[in-house]
Amino acid sequence: MKKGFNLKIYAAITFFVIAGLLATITVTTYTNRYNGFSPEKTAVAFVQSIVETGDGYNAYKNTLVSKNYKYGDFIREYYIYPAIYAESDYKPGDDRDELKGFNDDSFKGEKTLNDDGSLSGKVIDTMYDYYVDLMKKYKGWDNYDAVFTDYMKELSKVREEVFGDKYMTDEIFFTALESNVRTYGESLTGTEDEFDANTGIQTSIKQIGAYEKAFGEDYKFTYEVKDTVILSTTNAPWDKINEHADMLETYKTDISEMNDLYSVIIEVKANGKTIATQEVRVVKINSTWYVDNTTVDTTALYKLA
């Protein structure tokens, strides 16, 4: 799989990409909210995100992490801002108005000021190999804290080596990470020759993905809920969640808000054949269901191909 990310081409089609992205975000937001009214749909959406493209990153939009936060704000507060405001001893939740961070224009060096996208693309390409290593090291996204922490640290180092300055923003972080997540997904699904309808620029080259090699070029994943078990009636499952009270605190929630706790068993099938069985525990807060990411183990879903 070619991992190159040409920001010169990217810049030429930015308007159209952003327009499509905004539409996708609107649909995704609506879908996540709709799924949240069903324990089974919430669990399946979480599993499907991981299976389809290895995207544990976006799967967290269905979890307790996103209960009281916009997902991006949670990432900024706990992983990006501590690095950007490292010299100001920033802590999650601190007021940043009076702080000077590496996102200040004074940290922009000559290469940052004059980059045509080539150096930014080099950073993204370099970080892709590191992202793949993180997926192997942590066996997916279950330990999101380590993934975000390590990625941010390495991105700061790589960018400084390429640009020769310490300039860093949340946009730089999200552009690099989300590009790497997308490329990782394409390494599984494969890509087709595609051309931008407005510019004629080729935006994708046909590549055979790992899933195509494992299950055939016309493979199809399906998801079947095999069982839903109510766990709310016993203390043991609640106690297991409460062992992670410190994590819940970062999500601005606690176990007293949770009403019901279910275990949903999902069979993942490729071309009708079962290739994985995944348990997902979901909790109900008010009228919405969330995946309990404090107890989930999805490592098997990253080994399908």
Secondary structure per residue as TSV (DSSP state, phi and psi in degrees):
chain	resnum	aa	ss	phi	psi
A	1	M	-	360.0	124.0
A	2	K	-	-74.5	128.2
A	3	K	-	-102.4	1.7
A	4	G	-	-58.3	142.6
A	5	F	-	-131.1	100.3
A	6	N	-	-87.8	105.3
A	7	L	H	-73.4	-17.1
A	8	K	H	-66.6	-45.7
A	9	I	H	-66.7	-41.9
A	10	Y	H	-56.9	-43.0
A	11	A	H	-63.0	-34.7
A	12	A	H	-67.3	-25.8
A	13	I	T	-117.5	16.4
A	14	T	H	-56.2	-44.3
A	15	F	H	-57.0	-45.4
A	16	F	H	-72.7	-36.0
A	17	V	H	-64.3	-44.9
A	18	I	H	-64.1	-41.0
A	19	A	H	-60.2	-44.5
A	20	G	H	-66.6	-38.2
A	21	L	H	-63.5	-43.6
A	22	L	H	-62.1	-39.1
A	23	A	H	-65.3	-41.0
A	24	T	H	-64.1	-42.9
A	25	I	H	-60.5	-42.7
A	26	T	H	-60.8	-46.0
A	27	V	H	-65.2	-43.7
A	28	T	H	-62.6	-43.6
A	29	T	H	-61.8	-45.4
A	30	Y	H	-63.1	-43.8
A	31	T	H	-62.1	-45.5
A	32	N	H	-60.3	-41.8
A	33	R	H	-67.1	-40.7
A	34	Y	H	-65.4	-45.8
A	35	N	H	-60.3	-30.2
A	36	G	T	-63.0	-13.5
A	37	F	T	-85.7	-3.3
A	38	S	-	-129.9	128.3
A	39	P	H	-62.7	-39.2
A	40	E	H	-68.6	-45.2
A	41	K	H	-65.2	-36.1
A	42	T	H	-63.7	-45.2
A	43	A	H	-65.7	-43.9
A	44	V	H	-65.3	-41.6
A	45	A	H	-59.7	-39.1
A	46	F	H	-64.6	-48.9
A	47	V	H	-66.0	-42.8
A	48	Q	H	-60.7	-40.8
A	49	S	H	-59.5	-39.8
A	50	I	H	-73.0	-45.0
A	51	V	H	-68.8	-47.9
A	52	E	H	-58.9	-44.9
A	53	T	H	-137.5	18.6
A	54	G	-	64.5	26.0
A	55	D	-	-96.7	73.3
A	56	G	H	-68.4	-22.5
A	57	Y	H	-58.6	-55.8
A	58	N	H	-77.7	-18.5
A	59	A	H	-59.3	-27.3
A	60	Y	G	-68.3	-9.8
A	61	K	G	-67.7	-13.9
A	62	N	G	-98.2	5.2
A	63	T	B	-109.4	178.6
A	64	L	G	-60.8	-23.6
A	65	V	G	-54.4	-38.2
A	66	S	G	-96.2	13.7
A	67	K	S	-66.4	-50.1
A	68	N	S	-113.0	2.0
A	69	Y	S	-121.0	152.0
A	70	K	-	-73.5	133.8
A	71	Y	H	-52.2	-44.9
A	72	G	H	-62.0	-36.2
A	73	D	H	-67.5	-36.8
A	74	F	H	-61.5	-44.4
A	75	I	H	-64.4	-42.5
A	76	R	I	-59.9	-50.3
A	77	E	I	-65.1	-36.8
A	78	Y	I	-101.3	-17.6
A	79	Y	I	-129.6	-35.5
A	80	I	I	-86.7	-52.2
A	81	Y	H	-61.8	-38.6
A	82	P	H	-59.1	-30.3
A	83	A	H	-80.5	-41.6
A	84	I	H	-66.2	-38.4
A	85	Y	T	-105.8	33.9
A	86	A	G	-59.8	-34.2
A	87	E	G	-80.5	-4.9
A	88	S	G	-110.3	7.3
A	89	D	T	56.1	44.3
A	90	Y	-	-66.4	142.4
A	91	K	-	-126.6	146.5
A	92	P	T	-49.4	128.2
A	93	G	T	98.1	-12.8
A	94	D	-	-65.5	149.6
A	95	D	-	-72.5	128.8
A	96	R	-	-100.3	-0.9
A	97	D	T	-58.4	-36.3
A	98	E	T	-99.3	6.9
A	99	L	-	-97.6	144.2
A	100	K	-	-108.1	121.4
A	101	G	-	-118.7	-178.6
A	102	F	T	-70.4	-4.2
A	103	N	T	-85.4	-0.5
A	104	D	S	-73.1	140.4
A	105	D	G	-58.4	-23.2
A	106	S	G	-65.0	-17.1
A	107	F	G	-89.6	-3.9
A	108	K	-	-73.5	120.9
A	109	G	-	-88.5	-179.0
A	110	E	H	-60.6	-40.6
A	111	K	H	-67.3	-35.6
A	112	T	H	-67.1	-42.2
A	113	L	H	-66.9	-29.5
A	114	N	H	-110.9	6.4
A	115	D	-	-66.3	131.2
A	116	D	-	-94.6	7.9
A	117	G	S	111.7	-17.1
A	118	S	H	-65.9	-44.3
A	119	L	H	-71.2	-37.5
A	120	S	H	-61.9	-39.6
A	121	G	H	-64.6	-36.6
A	122	K	H	-63.7	-41.0
A	123	V	H	-61.7	-45.6
A	124	I	H	-63.8	-43.0
A	125	D	H	-61.0	-44.4
A	126	T	H	-63.6	-40.6
A	127	M	H	-70.3	-23.3
A	128	Y	H	-62.6	-46.4
A	129	D	H	-58.8	-39.2
A	130	Y	H	-67.5	-39.3
A	131	Y	H	-61.2	-44.5
A	132	V	H	-60.2	-41.1
A	133	D	H	-62.2	-38.4
A	134	L	H	-64.6	-40.6
A	135	M	H	-62.8	-35.6
A	136	K	H	-73.4	-43.4
A	137	K	H	-63.0	-46.4
A	138	Y	H	-100.1	2.0
A	139	K	T	57.3	41.8
A	140	G	S	114.5	-152.0
A	141	W	S	-109.6	7.5
A	142	D	T	-57.4	-39.0
A	143	N	T	-95.1	65.3
A	144	Y	H	-59.7	-31.6
A	145	D	H	-59.5	-45.7
A	146	A	H	-68.8	-39.1
A	147	V	H	-62.9	-51.0
A	148	F	H	-62.4	-44.3
A	149	T	H	-62.8	-49.3
A	150	D	H	-65.6	-40.3
A	151	Y	H	-64.0	-45.2
A	152	M	H	-63.1	-41.6
A	153	K	H	-62.8	-45.3
A	154	E	H	-69.7	-39.3
A	155	L	H	-60.8	-43.2
A	156	S	H	-59.9	-41.3
A	157	K	H	-67.9	-48.1
A	158	V	H	-63.3	-43.8
A	159	R	H	-64.4	-39.7
A	160	E	H	-64.2	-37.4
A	161	E	H	-65.8	-38.3
A	162	V	H	-78.5	-42.7
A	163	F	H	-96.8	-20.4
A	164	G	S	76.4	17.9
A	165	D	S	-143.3	173.3
A	166	K	-	-100.3	9.1
A	167	Y	-	-57.7	134.3
A	168	M	-	-154.9	137.1
A	169	T	-	-135.2	166.3
A	170	D	H	-65.5	-31.4
A	171	E	H	-63.3	-41.0
A	172	I	H	-60.5	-44.1
A	173	F	H	-61.5	-53.3
A	174	F	H	-67.0	-35.9
A	175	T	H	-62.7	-45.3
A	176	A	H	-67.5	-51.3
A	177	L	H	-63.2	-47.4
A	178	E	H	-68.9	-29.8
A	179	S	H	-66.2	-41.5
A	180	N	H	-66.9	-40.8
A	181	V	H	-61.4	-43.2
A	182	R	H	-64.9	-45.0
A	183	T	H	-64.6	-37.7
A	184	Y	H	-61.1	-43.0
A	185	G	H	-62.6	-39.9
A	186	E	H	-67.0	-27.7
A	187	S	H	-67.6	-22.2
A	188	L	H	-89.7	-46.0
A	189	T	H	-86.7	-21.9
A	190	G	-	82.7	170.0
A	191	T	B	-136.1	161.5
A	192	E	-	-114.5	161.1
A	193	D	-	-65.5	121.3
A	194	E	E	-134.0	146.4
A	195	F	E	-130.5	139.0
A	196	D	-	-66.1	129.5
A	197	A	T	-65.1	-25.4
A	198	N	T	-94.4	-34.5
A	199	T	T	-105.6	-20.0
A	200	G	-	78.2	1.4
A	201	I	-	-74.4	135.0
A	202	Q	E	-73.0	123.1
A	203	T	E	-105.6	-12.0
A	204	S	E	-153.9	140.8
A	205	I	-	-110.5	138.4
A	206	K	-	-60.5	125.3
A	207	Q	B	-138.2	142.4
A	208	I	-	-85.6	124.3
A	209	G	-	-90.1	167.8
A	210	A	H	-61.9	-37.3
A	211	Y	H	-66.2	-38.9
A	212	E	H	-63.6	-38.4
A	213	K	H	-68.1	-37.2
A	214	A	H	-80.1	-37.6
A	215	F	H	-121.0	-0.7
A	216	G	-	101.1	152.8
A	217	E	T	-64.0	-27.7
A	218	D	T	-105.2	31.8
A	219	Y	-	-60.3	155.9
A	220	K	-	-143.0	127.6
A	221	F	E	-92.8	138.8
A	222	T	E	-132.6	160.9
A	223	Y	E	-132.5	128.4
A	224	E	E	-126.7	124.4
A	225	V	E	-77.4	114.5
A	226	K	E	-89.0	-28.4
A	227	D	E	-163.8	147.7
A	228	T	E	-129.8	117.5
A	229	V	E	-113.8	129.3
A	230	I	E	-80.1	120.3
A	231	L	-	-104.3	-4.7
A	232	S	T	-63.2	-19.4
A	233	T	T	-82.5	-8.7
A	234	T	S	-121.2	154.4
A	235	N	H	-78.6	-31.3
A	236	A	H	-54.4	-48.0
A	237	P	H	-63.2	-37.1
A	238	W	H	-66.7	-39.6
A	239	D	H	-61.8	-36.0
A	240	K	H	-65.0	-40.1
A	241	I	H	-66.0	-42.8
A	242	N	H	-66.9	-16.9
A	243	E	T	-63.0	-19.2
A	244	H	T	-110.1	37.1
A	245	A	H	-59.0	-31.3
A	246	D	H	-65.8	-37.6
A	247	M	H	-66.5	-44.7
A	248	L	H	-59.6	-34.7
A	249	E	H	-62.8	-37.7
A	250	T	H	-68.0	-23.3
A	251	Y	T	-87.3	-0.2
A	252	K	T	62.8	41.2
A	253	T	-	-144.8	173.1
A	254	D	-	-153.9	172.5
A	255	I	G	-65.6	-22.0
A	256	S	G	-66.5	-20.5
A	257	E	G	-81.9	-14.9
A	258	M	E	-88.0	131.6
A	259	N	E	-97.3	-54.1
A	260	D	E	-123.8	154.7
A	261	L	E	-137.3	119.6
A	262	Y	E	-120.5	152.7
A	263	S	E	-110.8	121.7
A	264	V	E	-110.9	123.7
A	265	I	E	-100.4	123.2
A	266	I	E	-120.9	131.6
A	267	E	E	-97.8	128.2
A	268	V	E	-98.9	127.9
A	269	K	E	-121.6	142.4
A	270	A	E	-115.9	118.4
A	271	N	T	55.3	35.3
A	272	G	T	87.7	-5.9
A	273	K	E	-104.1	131.3
A	274	T	E	-67.2	125.7
A	275	I	E	-116.9	-12.3
A	276	A	E	-163.7	149.4
A	277	T	E	-124.3	126.1
A	278	Q	E	-125.8	128.7
A	279	E	E	-91.4	133.5
A	280	V	E	-129.1	124.5
A	281	R	E	-95.7	132.1
A	282	V	E	-124.9	144.9
A	283	V	E	-120.4	149.1
A	284	K	E	-105.4	126.4
A	285	I	E	-122.6	117.6
A	286	N	T	57.9	-116.5
A	287	S	T	-109.1	8.4
A	288	T	E	-116.1	140.1
A	289	W	E	-98.6	141.5
A	290	Y	E	-132.5	144.1
A	291	V	E	-69.4	131.2
A	292	D	-	-80.6	90.7
A	293	N	T	-74.1	-6.9
A	294	T	T	-74.2	-19.5
A	295	T	T	-118.3	-5.7
A	296	V	-	-76.8	146.7
A	297	D	-	-130.3	105.9
A	298	T	-	-109.6	15.0
A	299	T	G	-56.3	-33.9
A	300	A	G	-65.1	-27.3
A	301	L	G	-73.0	-15.4
A	302	Y	G	-94.7	7.4
A	303	K	G	-120.0	22.6
A	304	L	-	-74.6	-27.3
A	305	A	-	-112.8	360.0
